[in-house]
Amino acid sequence: MSTIAILGSGRVGTTLATALIGSGRDVVLGVRDPARVRADWTGPTVRIVDVREAIDRAGIVINATPGDSSLARFTALQEALAGKILVDVSNATARGGDGLPGGLVHSESSLGELLQAALPRTAVVKTLNTMLYSAMTAPASLGSPPTVFLSGDDAEAKARVRELLTDLGWTGAGMLDLGGIASARGTEAIALLVPSLLGVLGFAPFAVSIAR
């Protein structure tokens, strides 16, 4: 089973790392300052290394870094990411003075599409970006069955990501493949709802649900 590299040690990265380790996955955390993160780490035992080493160890890389700076960050890692699957769970939104996400940085495209264009030898799959981080690994805790979307041009890569989602508690009925990476425009646009949702709900877990 392929090692999973999670890049980023914020709430998204630590939540995903904890859940995937709990499911039996081999996880490595890639960060800019491994010594600092190791000193502050309170989660399950995990290897914490620099970003390049994490990518080199893994077959699947999860982008849990801030979306507004992800394109430049991952473009610089093009060679290291060649032949790997990049799971992009971030949204590229401007950061407001209140700390809440603002407008879309890539309003004429999507971060997922731009990452795929910048990384032609990497299979980019967009998923888990339509919910609060706490719902990513606990879909069954919500009051109604949520939906998680997948966008990507590589069918085999999406099949591998489905396996990851299953490990995180998602069922087949709750996974909706939207097609190619261009469909990430729609799911990323849902981020525009987030400030209003947080204003009403606070940081209670929420996710999008498609009723059929």
Z-matrix of the N, CA and C atoms (Angstrom, degrees):
N
C 1 1.461
C 2 1.519 1 108.94
N 3 1.308 2 116.96 1 132.98
C 4 1.452 3 122.32 2 -173.73
C 5 1.527 4 111.78 3 -67.25
N 6 1.332 5 115.57 4 142.21
C 7 1.457 6 120.59 5 173.15
C 8 1.527 7 109.34 6 -68.20
N 9 1.327 8 115.85 7 141.95
C 10 1.459 9 122.62 8 178.34
C 11 1.524 10 108.08 9 -105.11
N 12 1.325 11 116.85 10 123.14
C 13 1.464 12 121.23 11 173.91
C 14 1.520 13 107.91 12 -100.19
N 15 1.313 14 116.51 13 124.60
C 16 1.457 15 121.61 14 174.98
C 17 1.518 16 106.96 15 -107.38
N 18 1.329 17 115.88 16 119.99
C 19 1.455 18 120.33 17 179.91
C 20 1.528 19 108.65 18 -98.78
N 21 1.319 20 115.72 19 117.14
C 22 1.454 21 121.00 20 -177.32
C 23 1.511 22 111.07 21 118.78
N 24 1.324 23 116.60 22 135.28
C 25 1.474 24 120.88 23 -177.85
C 26 1.522 25 112.00 24 -119.62
N 27 1.333 26 116.73 25 23.98
C 28 1.458 27 120.42 26 174.44
C 29 1.513 28 111.06 27 -79.75
N 30 1.326 29 116.53 28 -161.78
C 31 1.463 30 120.22 29 -176.15
C 32 1.522 31 112.13 30 -62.61
N 33 1.342 32 117.04 31 -39.43
C 34 1.468 33 119.91 32 179.96
C 35 1.522 34 110.35 33 -66.42
N 36 1.332 35 116.38 34 -50.13
C 37 1.463 36 120.16 35 -177.58
C 38 1.514 37 113.09 36 -61.67
N 39 1.332 38 117.25 37 -44.47
C 40 1.464 39 119.64 38 -178.45
C 41 1.525 40 111.60 39 -69.89
N 42 1.331 41 117.08 40 -36.21
C 43 1.465 42 120.16 41 177.92
C 44 1.521 43 110.47 42 -63.89
N 45 1.326 44 116.94 43 -46.34
C 46 1.465 45 120.55 44 179.92
C 47 1.528 46 111.05 45 -66.53
N 48 1.322 47 117.11 46 -41.81
C 49 1.466 48 119.93 47 -179.87
C 50 1.521 49 110.98 48 -61.20
N 51 1.312 50 117.17 49 -45.94
C 52 1.460 51 121.27 50 -178.93
C 53 1.529 52 111.11 51 -60.36
N 54 1.336 53 116.36 52 -44.92
C 55 1.463 54 120.17 53 -177.96
C 56 1.528 55 111.76 54 -68.72
N 57 1.316 56 117.45 55 -42.27
C 58 1.464 57 119.82 56 -177.73
C 59 1.523 58 111.49 57 -70.02
N 60 1.322 59 117.15 58 -37.37
C 61 1.460 60 119.74 59 174.70
C 62 1.530 61 109.55 60 -62.64
N 63 1.328 62 116.22 61 -41.65
C 64 1.459 63 120.41 62 178.84
C 65 1.510 64 113.57 63 -63.49
N 66 1.333 65 116.96 64 -26.77
C 67 1.465 66 120.58 65 179.15
C 68 1.529 67 112.13 66 -85.43
N 69 1.335 68 116.38 67 -1.96
C 70 1.460 69 120.14 68 178.52
C 71 1.512 70 114.56 69 98.08
N 72 1.309 71 118.02 70 4.97
C 73 1.461 72 121.29 71 179.10
C 74 1.525 73 110.78 72 -75.11
N 75 1.338 74 115.06 73 149.32
C 76 1.462 75 122.25 74 174.47
C 77 1.528 76 107.06 75 -86.30
N 78 1.325 77 117.20 76 113.56
C 79 1.456 78 122.41 77 -172.52
C 80 1.518 79 110.48 78 -121.03
N 81 1.323 80 115.84 79 140.43
C 82 1.456 81 122.36 80 171.40
C 83 1.519 82 107.27 81 -128.99
N 84 1.336 83 116.26 82 138.15
C 85 1.451 84 121.60 83 -178.36
C 86 1.523 85 108.75 84 -103.19
N 87 1.341 86 116.37 85 124.40
C 88 1.453 87 121.31 86 179.78
C 89 1.516 88 111.42 87 -106.12
N 90 1.334 89 116.80 88 122.68
C 91 1.468 90 121.54 89 -175.47
C 92 1.528 91 109.76 90 -139.92
N 93 1.321 92 116.40 91 164.49
C 94 1.460 93 120.81 92 -179.72
C 95 1.521 94 112.10 93 -73.18
N 96 1.332 95 117.10 94 -32.32
C 97 1.467 96 120.95 95 -176.03
C 98 1.533 97 109.06 96 -129.06
N 99 1.330 98 117.27 97 80.63
C 100 1.473 99 119.94 98 -176.22
C 101 1.526 100 114.04 99 -57.21
N 102 1.320 101 117.80 100 -38.53
C 103 1.462 102 119.93 101 -176.83
C 104 1.531 103 110.70 102 -63.35
N 105 1.322 104 117.10 103 -42.79
C 106 1.461 105 120.09 104 179.94
C 107 1.524 106 111.21 105 -65.21
N 108 1.337 107 116.45 106 -44.49
C 109 1.466 108 120.07 107 -178.09
C 110 1.522 109 110.29 108 -66.58
N 111 1.339 110 117.84 109 -39.58
C 112 1.466 111 120.21 110 177.51
C 113 1.531 112 110.25 111 -59.85
N 114 1.326 113 116.73 112 -40.32
C 115 1.469 114 120.52 113 -178.00
C 116 1.522 115 111.74 114 -66.30
N 117 1.331 116 116.60 115 -31.90
C 118 1.465 117 120.82 116 -176.87
C 119 1.526 118 113.50 117 -96.29
N 120 1.331 119 117.63 118 -8.31
C 121 1.470 120 121.13 119 -171.35
C 122 1.524 121 111.48 120 -68.95
N 123 1.329 122 116.06 121 129.87
C 124 1.469 123 120.76 122 178.79
C 125 1.532 124 111.98 123 -123.21
N 126 1.324 125 116.56 124 5.57
C 127 1.455 126 120.67 125 -178.32
C 128 1.519 127 112.07 126 -86.20
N 129 1.335 128 116.93 127 -166.57
C 130 1.459 129 120.99 128 179.07
C 131 1.526 130 111.27 129 -66.57
N 132 1.297 131 116.24 130 162.32
C 133 1.457 132 120.91 131 -178.13
C 134 1.525 133 110.54 132 -58.91
N 135 1.329 134 116.50 133 127.19
C 136 1.453 135 121.85 134 -178.69
C 137 1.528 136 108.20 135 -151.01
N 138 1.322 137 116.38 136 147.89
C 139 1.461 138 120.03 137 174.27
C 140 1.529 139 108.49 138 -76.44
N 141 1.309 140 116.41 139 126.93
C 142 1.461 141 122.24 140 179.43
C 143 1.525 142 107.36 141 -116.88
N 144 1.330 143 115.60 142 113.47
C 145 1.468 144 121.28 143 -173.48
C 146 1.523 145 108.61 144 -134.62
N 147 1.340 146 116.39 145 179.15
C 148 1.455 147 118.05 146 177.95
C 149 1.531 148 109.56 147 -75.72
N 150 1.314 149 115.41 148 167.58
C 151 1.462 150 121.36 149 -171.49
C 152 1.527 151 111.94 150 -60.22
N 153 1.319 152 118.19 151 -46.74
C 154 1.469 153 120.14 152 -177.70
C 155 1.516 154 111.59 153 -63.30
N 156 1.322 155 117.85 154 -41.81
C 157 1.466 156 119.72 155 179.53
C 158 1.520 157 110.60 156 -64.86
N 159 1.319 158 117.42 157 -39.49
C 160 1.463 159 120.53 158 178.83
C 161 1.515 160 111.02 159 -61.41
N 162 1.317 161 117.01 160 -45.10
C 163 1.475 162 121.05 161 179.01
C 164 1.518 163 110.27 162 -62.92
N 165 1.331 164 117.07 163 -44.04
C 166 1.466 165 120.83 164 -178.27
C 167 1.523 166 112.00 165 -61.66
N 168 1.331 167 117.81 166 -31.49
C 169 1.465 168 121.55 167 -177.39
C 170 1.538 169 112.57 168 -79.04
N 171 1.333 170 117.11 169 -18.50
C 172 1.465 171 120.55 170 -165.37
C 173 1.526 172 113.46 171 -110.70
N 174 1.340 173 114.25 172 157.91
C 175 1.456 174 121.29 173 170.74
C 176 1.520 175 110.96 174 -101.59
N 177 1.332 176 115.14 175 -24.78
C 178 1.463 177 122.06 176 178.15
C 179 1.523 178 108.28 177 -123.81
N 180 1.328 179 115.91 178 129.70
C 181 1.463 180 122.14 179 -178.52
C 182 1.526 181 108.10 180 -118.85
N 183 1.316 182 117.13 181 130.16
C 184 1.461 183 122.01 182 178.27
C 185 1.516 184 109.56 183 -105.94
N 186 1.320 185 116.14 184 125.31
C 187 1.456 186 121.25 185 176.94
C 188 1.521 187 109.54 186 -86.45
N 189 1.337 188 115.63 187 102.48
C 190 1.461 189 121.58 188 175.78
C 191 1.525 190 109.36 189 -115.64
N 192 1.338 191 115.65 190 31.34
C 193 1.462 192 121.85 191 178.10
C 194 1.529 193 108.94 192 -97.08
N 195 1.342 194 118.61 193 164.91
C 196 1.473 195 120.34 194 178.66
C 197 1.529 196 111.68 195 -56.88
N 198 1.328 197 116.22 196 128.62
C 199 1.451 198 120.71 197 -173.92
C 200 1.511 199 114.70 198 -66.99
N 201 1.334 200 117.65 199 -26.66
C 202 1.463 201 119.28 200 -176.78
C 203 1.521 202 112.29 201 -69.27
N 204 1.328 203 117.70 202 -19.53
C 205 1.465 204 120.94 203 178.89
C 206 1.530 205 112.70 204 -117.08
N 207 1.335 206 117.01 205 7.02
C 208 1.471 207 120.43 206 -174.98
C 209 1.521 208 113.13 207 -66.34
N 210 1.333 209 117.45 208 -38.50
C 211 1.465 210 119.51 209 -174.49
C 212 1.523 211 110.71 210 -61.29
N 213 1.301 212 118.07 211 -49.05
C 214 1.471 213 120.66 212 179.41
C 215 1.526 214 110.71 213 -64.39
N 216 1.324 215 116.29 214 -40.76
C 217 1.464 216 121.10 215 -177.71
C 218 1.533 217 111.15 216 -61.66
N 219 1.332 218 117.04 217 -47.09
C 220 1.458 219 119.79 218 -175.10
C 221 1.530 220 112.85 219 -81.86
N 222 1.313 221 117.30 220 -27.15
C 223 1.462 222 119.37 221 174.41
C 224 1.517 223 110.06 222 -60.90
N 225 1.323 224 117.31 223 -37.33
C 226 1.461 225 121.42 224 179.06
C 227 1.531 226 112.00 225 -69.61
N 228 1.335 227 117.07 226 -13.88
C 229 1.473 228 121.74 227 -178.69
C 230 1.528 229 111.92 228 -106.99
N 231 1.335 230 116.41 229 20.78
C 232 1.469 231 120.88 230 -173.66
C 233 1.527 232 112.94 231 -53.67
N 234 1.313 233 117.66 232 -47.49
C 235 1.466 234 120.63 233 -177.14
C 236 1.523 235 111.50 234 -65.89
N 237 1.311 236 116.89 235 -42.30
C 238 1.467 237 120.70 236 -179.00
C 239 1.516 238 111.72 237 -65.01
N 240 1.337 239 117.14 238 -30.73
C 241 1.468 240 121.81 239 -176.31
C 242 1.516 241 113.53 240 -88.99
N 243 1.311 242 118.29 241 -4.79
C 244 1.464 243 121.27 242 -178.35
C 245 1.530 244 110.61 243 -59.03
N 246 1.338 245 116.64 244 130.89
C 247 1.449 246 122.27 245 178.11
C 248 1.516 247 114.31 246 83.49
N 249 1.320 248 118.43 247 2.21
C 250 1.458 249 121.91 248 -177.97
C 251 1.533 250 111.14 249 -108.07
N 252 1.309 251 115.78 250 168.40
C 253 1.465 252 122.18 251 173.73
C 254 1.523 253 107.61 252 -99.55
N 255 1.324 254 116.31 253 128.33
C 256 1.467 255 121.24 254 175.51
C 257 1.519 256 108.62 255 -108.43
N 258 1.318 257 116.14 256 114.66
C 259 1.466 258 122.19 257 178.46
C 260 1.528 259 106.98 258 -95.35
N 261 1.324 260 115.89 259 111.87
C 262 1.458 261 120.89 260 -176.38
C 263 1.520 262 109.60 261 -100.12
N 264 1.330 263 116.19 262 111.73
C 265 1.466 264 120.88 263 -178.79
C 266 1.526 265 111.37 264 -108.31
N 267 1.333 266 116.77 265 8.14
C 268 1.461 267 120.39 266 -173.68
C 269 1.520 268 111.83 267 -96.74
N 270 1.320 269 115.31 268 165.00
C 271 1.460 270 122.62 269 172.99
C 272 1.525 271 108.30 270 -123.90
N 273 1.323 272 116.00 271 131.69
C 274 1.461 273 120.79 272 -178.47
C 275 1.526 274 109.04 273 -87.75
N 276 1.313 275 115.89 274 88.32
C 277 1.464 276 121.27 275 178.45
C 278 1.527 277 109.39 276 -120.17
N 279 1.331 278 115.09 277 147.98
C 280 1.458 279 119.67 278 176.04
C 281 1.524 280 108.92 279 -67.03
N 282 1.306 281 116.36 280 145.72
C 283 1.459 282 120.98 281 -179.43
C 284 1.526 283 109.84 282 -94.36
N 285 1.317 284 115.66 283 119.40
C 286 1.462 285 120.47 284 -178.48
C 287 1.511 286 112.00 285 -81.24
N 288 1.329 287 115.97 286 165.98
C 289 1.455 288 120.53 287 179.70
C 290 1.513 289 112.91 288 -64.99
N 291 1.345 290 117.23 289 -20.79
C 292 1.459 291 121.09 290 178.68
C 293 1.521 292 112.60 291 -86.95
N 294 1.342 293 115.16 292 1.99
C 295 1.459 294 119.39 293 179.95
C 296 1.507 295 114.18 294 85.46
N 297 1.329 296 118.00 295 -6.82
C 298 1.459 297 121.67 296 179.79
C 299 1.522 298 110.04 297 -89.20
N 300 1.339 299 117.57 298 152.96
C 301 1.467 300 119.78 299 178.23
C 302 1.518 301 110.85 300 -65.06
N 303 1.340 302 115.73 301 145.94
C 304 1.453 303 121.24 302 178.89
C 305 1.510 304 111.70 303 -111.07
N 306 1.341 305 116.84 304 -136.19
C 307 1.452 306 121.18 305 -177.90
C 308 1.518 307 112.43 306 -73.54
N 309 1.327 308 115.82 307 168.36
C 310 1.460 309 121.81 308 -179.58
C 311 1.527 310 110.21 309 -73.83
N 312 1.313 311 116.30 310 133.67
C 313 1.467 312 121.28 311 177.61
C 314 1.530 313 110.15 312 -70.12
N 315 1.328 314 116.64 313 -39.54
C 316 1.467 315 121.56 314 -177.59
C 317 1.524 316 108.56 315 -110.80
N 318 1.307 317 116.69 316 69.15
C 319 1.465 318 120.89 317 -171.20
C 320 1.526 319 113.51 318 -69.19
N 321 1.321 320 118.50 319 -20.74
C 322 1.465 321 121.18 320 -179.96
C 323 1.529 322 112.14 321 -96.36
N 324 1.312 323 117.26 322 -0.60
C 325 1.468 324 121.63 323 -179.23
C 326 1.526 325 107.20 324 -149.09
N 327 1.303 326 117.39 325 -142.51
C 328 1.472 327 121.79 326 173.92
C 329 1.513 328 107.80 327 -151.87
N 330 1.318 329 115.92 328 156.27
C 331 1.457 330 120.07 329 177.35
C 332 1.521 331 109.91 330 -60.41
N 333 1.344 332 117.02 331 -41.65
C 334 1.460 333 119.84 332 179.78
C 335 1.516 334 112.71 333 -57.53
N 336 1.331 335 116.92 334 -46.28
C 337 1.468 336 120.73 335 178.98
C 338 1.523 337 111.87 336 -63.68
N 339 1.320 338 116.20 337 -43.05
C 340 1.459 339 119.81 338 -177.58
C 341 1.525 340 111.43 339 -68.61
N 342 1.319 341 116.92 340 -35.87
C 343 1.462 342 119.55 341 174.70
C 344 1.518 343 111.11 342 -63.96
N 345 1.330 344 116.94 343 -42.96
C 346 1.463 345 119.46 344 179.63
C 347 1.525 346 111.35 345 -64.56
N 348 1.325 347 117.22 346 -39.71
C 349 1.467 348 120.32 347 177.90
C 350 1.526 349 111.53 348 -65.56
N 351 1.329 350 116.60 349 -36.26
C 352 1.459 351 120.56 350 -179.21
C 353 1.523 352 112.90 351 -78.83
N 354 1.345 353 116.36 352 -18.99
C 355 1.472 354 122.02 353 -176.25
C 356 1.530 355 109.44 354 -125.39
N 357 1.324 356 117.89 355 69.46
C 358 1.467 357 120.33 356 -173.65
C 359 1.523 358 114.57 357 -64.67
N 360 1.333 359 117.65 358 -19.62
C 361 1.473 360 120.30 359 179.80
C 362 1.530 361 112.10 360 -101.14
N 363 1.318 362 115.33 361 14.75
C 364 1.465 363 121.96 362 178.70
C 365 1.518 364 108.61 363 -122.43
N 366 1.322 365 117.47 364 139.24
C 367 1.468 366 121.54 365 177.13
C 368 1.519 367 108.65 366 -91.22
N 369 1.326 368 116.75 367 110.03
C 370 1.461 369 121.83 368 -178.78
C 371 1.526 370 109.77 369 -93.19
N 372 1.320 371 116.34 370 129.92
C 373 1.470 372 122.34 371 176.26
C 374 1.515 373 108.00 372 -125.42
N 375 1.321 374 115.82 373 124.16
C 376 1.464 375 121.76 374 178.35
C 377 1.519 376 109.26 375 -95.27
N 378 1.330 377 116.95 376 130.25
C 379 1.467 378 120.24 377 179.31
C 380 1.533 379 109.16 378 -164.99
N 381 1.325 380 116.85 379 167.35
C 382 1.472 381 124.60 380 173.53
C 383 1.526 382 113.88 381 62.39
N 384 1.336 383 118.22 382 16.42
C 385 1.466 384 120.32 383 -175.14
C 386 1.524 385 113.03 384 -100.95
N 387 1.337 386 117.78 385 10.78
C 388 1.466 387 120.95 386 -177.54
C 389 1.523 388 111.80 387 -115.24
N 390 1.326 389 116.49 388 32.36
C 391 1.466 390 120.75 389 -175.86
C 392 1.519 391 109.62 390 -155.73
N 393 1.328 392 115.76 391 162.63
C 394 1.456 393 120.10 392 172.14
C 395 1.528 394 108.31 393 -69.57
N 396 1.324 395 116.30 394 147.60
C 397 1.463 396 121.16 395 -174.81
C 398 1.527 397 112.40 396 -52.38
N 399 1.332 398 117.84 397 -35.35
C 400 1.466 399 120.71 398 -176.56
C 401 1.519 400 113.11 399 -69.10
N 402 1.348 401 117.32 400 -18.68
C 403 1.465 402 120.59 401 178.27
C 404 1.523 403 111.96 402 -87.13
N 405 1.333 404 117.79 403 -15.32
C 406 1.467 405 120.94 404 -176.36
C 407 1.518 406 112.12 405 -58.77
N 408 1.329 407 115.64 406 -35.15
C 409 1.459 408 120.33 407 -174.32
C 410 1.526 409 112.54 408 -113.32
N 411 1.325 410 117.28 409 8.60
C 412 1.467 411 120.55 410 -179.01
C 413 1.522 412 110.71 411 -143.36
N 414 1.332 413 118.24 412 54.35
C 415 1.474 414 119.54 413 -177.55
C 416 1.526 415 113.02 414 -61.06
N 417 1.328 416 117.18 415 -31.87
C 418 1.462 417 120.04 416 -177.47
C 419 1.524 418 112.29 417 -71.30
N 420 1.330 419 117.52 418 -11.99
C 421 1.465 420 120.44 419 -178.57
C 422 1.522 421 112.41 420 -80.99
N 423 1.331 422 117.17 421 -11.64
C 424 1.457 423 120.85 422 -177.72
C 425 1.522 424 111.06 423 -79.93
N 426 1.327 425 115.65 424 158.89
C 427 1.458 426 120.09 425 -175.30
C 428 1.510 427 114.83 426 -71.17
N 429 1.327 428 117.45 427 -22.36
C 430 1.462 429 121.66 428 175.87
C 431 1.516 430 108.32 429 -137.97
N 432 1.338 431 118.25 430 154.95
C 433 1.471 432 119.93 431 -176.15
C 434 1.529 433 111.45 432 -62.15
N 435 1.344 434 117.84 433 121.81
C 436 1.454 435 120.82 434 -179.61
C 437 1.531 436 111.80 435 -85.60
N 438 1.321 437 115.47 436 169.10
C 439 1.459 438 122.23 437 177.46
C 440 1.518 439 109.16 438 -117.85
N 441 1.318 440 116.62 439 136.06
C 442 1.457 441 121.42 440 171.94
C 443 1.528 442 107.11 441 -115.13
N 444 1.323 443 116.18 442 133.55
C 445 1.459 444 121.82 443 -175.23
C 446 1.522 445 110.53 444 -101.54
N 447 1.334 446 115.35 445 152.27
C 448 1.460 447 121.24 446 173.29
C 449 1.520 448 108.67 447 -128.27
N 450 1.330 449 115.72 448 133.03
C 451 1.457 450 122.61 449 174.79
C 452 1.519 451 108.28 450 -130.33
N 453 1.335 452 117.03 451 132.12
C 454 1.463 453 119.83 452 179.28
C 455 1.509 454 110.91 453 175.02
N 456 1.308 455 115.68 454 154.44
C 457 1.467 456 120.97 455 -176.41
C 458 1.528 457 113.11 456 -89.09
N 459 1.322 458 117.61 457 -14.74
C 460 1.465 459 122.32 458 -174.30
C 461 1.533 460 109.62 459 -106.78
N 462 1.326 461 116.12 460 111.38
C 463 1.468 462 120.74 461 -175.96
C 464 1.532 463 111.64 462 -64.21
N 465 1.330 464 117.89 463 -39.30
C 466 1.462 465 120.33 464 -179.24
C 467 1.529 466 110.38 465 -65.84
N 468 1.333 467 116.42 466 -40.01
C 469 1.463 468 119.67 467 178.22
C 470 1.520 469 110.71 468 -63.18
N 471 1.323 470 117.09 469 -41.01
C 472 1.461 471 119.47 470 178.88
C 473 1.527 472 111.06 471 -65.49
N 474 1.324 473 117.45 472 -34.49
C 475 1.465 474 120.06 473 176.76
C 476 1.530 475 110.45 474 -63.70
N 477 1.330 476 117.35 475 -39.33
C 478 1.469 477 121.27 476 178.17
C 479 1.530 478 110.14 477 -66.08
N 480 1.326 479 116.36 478 -38.90
C 481 1.459 480 120.08 479 -179.72
C 482 1.527 481 110.33 480 -69.42
N 483 1.326 482 117.65 481 -34.20
C 484 1.468 483 120.49 482 174.54
C 485 1.527 484 110.61 483 -58.19
N 486 1.316 485 117.01 484 -38.66
C 487 1.462 486 120.47 485 178.15
C 488 1.529 487 110.41 486 -63.30
N 489 1.338 488 116.37 487 -40.16
C 490 1.464 489 120.03 488 176.65
C 491 1.521 490 111.09 489 -62.82
N 492 1.326 491 116.14 490 -43.79
C 493 1.460 492 120.27 491 -179.83
C 494 1.530 493 111.11 492 -62.58
N 495 1.317 494 116.27 493 -37.91
C 496 1.470 495 120.37 494 176.34
C 497 1.532 496 110.19 495 -60.62
N 498 1.336 497 116.21 496 -41.89
C 499 1.459 498 120.12 497 178.01
C 500 1.525 499 111.85 498 -63.15
N 501 1.338 500 116.99 499 -25.99
C 502 1.458 501 121.43 500 -179.26
C 503 1.525 502 112.45 501 -88.66
N 504 1.354 503 116.82 502 1.54
C 505 1.460 504 120.16 503 175.79
C 506 1.510 505 115.50 504 103.74
N 507 1.340 506 117.40 505 3.02
C 508 1.463 507 120.19 506 179.17
C 509 1.517 508 110.35 507 -83.66
N 510 1.326 509 116.36 508 142.28
C 511 1.460 510 120.97 509 178.30
C 512 1.522 511 109.18 510 -101.51
N 513 1.335 512 115.12 511 162.63
C 514 1.459 513 119.86 512 -179.98
C 515 1.510 514 113.03 513 -56.80
N 516 1.321 515 117.10 514 -37.68
C 517 1.463 516 121.28 515 -178.98
C 518 1.523 517 111.88 516 -66.12
N 519 1.319 518 116.53 517 -24.42
C 520 1.458 519 120.36 518 -179.11
C 521 1.506 520 114.22 519 -93.04
N 522 1.337 521 117.85 520 -0.64
C 523 1.466 522 121.85 521 179.67
C 524 1.518 523 109.32 522 -102.24
N 525 1.321 524 116.85 523 128.29
C 526 1.463 525 121.25 524 -178.14
C 527 1.527 526 109.56 525 -126.14
N 528 1.338 527 115.43 526 112.82
C 529 1.459 528 121.70 527 178.63
C 530 1.523 529 108.22 528 -82.65
N 531 1.336 530 116.02 529 115.55
C 532 1.458 531 121.06 530 -177.13
C 533 1.522 532 113.09 531 -88.55
N 534 1.330 533 117.08 532 -6.66
C 535 1.460 534 119.86 533 179.90
C 536 1.517 535 111.97 534 109.91
N 537 1.331 536 116.53 535 -144.21
C 538 1.454 537 122.08 536 -174.59
C 539 1.520 538 113.75 537 -66.76
N 540 1.330 539 115.23 538 173.47
C 541 1.450 540 120.40 539 -175.56
C 542 1.527 541 111.66 540 -64.73
N 543 1.324 542 118.49 541 -21.99
C 544 1.464 543 120.41 542 177.87
C 545 1.526 544 111.75 543 -61.31
N 546 1.330 545 117.03 544 -24.40
C 547 1.469 546 119.98 545 179.94
C 548 1.524 547 112.20 546 -71.31
N 549 1.334 548 117.06 547 -9.66
C 550 1.470 549 120.10 548 176.06
C 551 1.524 550 111.69 549 -64.62
N 552 1.339 551 117.54 550 -19.29
C 553 1.464 552 119.17 551 177.85
C 554 1.532 553 110.44 552 -58.29
N 555 1.312 554 116.13 553 -41.93
C 556 1.459 555 119.82 554 -178.33
C 557 1.507 556 112.77 555 -67.29
N 558 1.329 557 117.27 556 -46.32
C 559 1.465 558 118.80 557 -177.54
C 560 1.528 559 111.41 558 -70.54
N 561 1.323 560 117.19 559 -34.75
C 562 1.463 561 118.61 560 178.48
C 563 1.527 562 111.40 561 -67.38
N 564 1.328 563 116.62 562 -31.46
C 565 1.464 564 119.90 563 179.84
C 566 1.524 565 112.13 564 -66.25
N 567 1.341 566 117.03 565 -21.86
C 568 1.470 567 120.13 566 177.51
C 569 1.523 568 110.77 567 -61.99
N 570 1.335 569 116.64 568 -22.06
C 571 1.463 570 120.24 569 178.45
C 572 1.522 571 112.02 570 -59.75
N 573 1.324 572 117.30 571 -22.39
C 574 1.462 573 120.39 572 178.81
C 575 1.535 574 111.63 573 -65.27
N 576 1.331 575 116.89 574 -21.91
C 577 1.462 576 121.04 575 178.09
C 578 1.529 577 112.76 576 -79.84
N 579 1.318 578 115.82 577 -19.44
C 580 1.462 579 119.79 578 -168.28
C 581 1.527 580 113.69 579 -59.63
N 582 1.339 581 120.44 580 -47.44
C 583 1.473 582 117.79 581 -179.48
C 584 1.526 583 112.65 582 -56.10
N 585 1.327 584 116.63 583 -41.70
C 586 1.468 585 119.48 584 179.52
C 587 1.519 586 111.18 585 -67.27
N 588 1.338 587 116.86 586 -41.41
C 589 1.461 588 120.04 587 178.96
C 590 1.525 589 111.23 588 -63.20
N 591 1.328 590 116.37 589 -43.20
C 592 1.463 591 119.10 590 179.02
C 593 1.524 592 110.84 591 -64.73
N 594 1.345 593 116.26 592 -35.36
C 595 1.452 594 119.55 593 178.06
C 596 1.520 595 112.62 594 -63.72
N 597 1.334 596 116.14 595 -34.05
C 598 1.466 597 120.96 596 -178.96
C 599 1.524 598 111.91 597 -87.67
N 600 1.340 599 116.10 598 -43.89
C 601 1.462 600 120.90 599 -172.09
C 602 1.521 601 114.20 600 -97.08
N 603 1.344 602 117.26 601 -16.12
C 604 1.444 603 119.34 602 -170.12
C 605 1.520 604 109.29 603 70.90
N 606 1.326 605 116.99 604 -152.24
C 607 1.464 606 120.22 605 -179.13
C 608 1.530 607 112.15 606 -94.60
N 609 1.317 608 116.78 607 28.61
C 610 1.467 609 120.63 608 172.82
C 611 1.536 610 108.69 609 -68.91
N 612 1.323 611 118.56 610 142.23
C 613 1.460 612 120.30 611 -178.95
C 614 1.524 613 112.07 612 -58.29
N 615 1.318 614 116.30 613 136.68
C 616 1.467 615 121.05 614 173.59
C 617 1.511 616 109.19 615 -148.21
N 618 1.329 617 115.20 616 157.88
C 619 1.475 618 122.10 617 177.04
C 620 1.521 619 108.15 618 -153.99
N 621 1.316 620 115.45 619 162.78
C 622 1.454 621 121.44 620 175.59
C 623 1.528 622 108.52 621 -78.44
N 624 1.318 623 116.61 622 141.57
C 625 1.461 624 121.80 623 176.24
C 626 1.523 625 109.52 624 -129.92
N 627 1.321 626 116.48 625 128.39
C 628 1.473 627 121.95 626 177.40
C 629 1.521 628 107.86 627 -97.98
N 630 1.338 629 116.33 628 115.68
C 631 1.455 630 120.40 629 178.19
C 632 1.519 631 108.67 630 -88.96
N 633 1.332 632 115.86 631 131.09
C 634 1.464 633 120.31 632 -178.51
C 635 1.514 634 110.00 633 -128.61
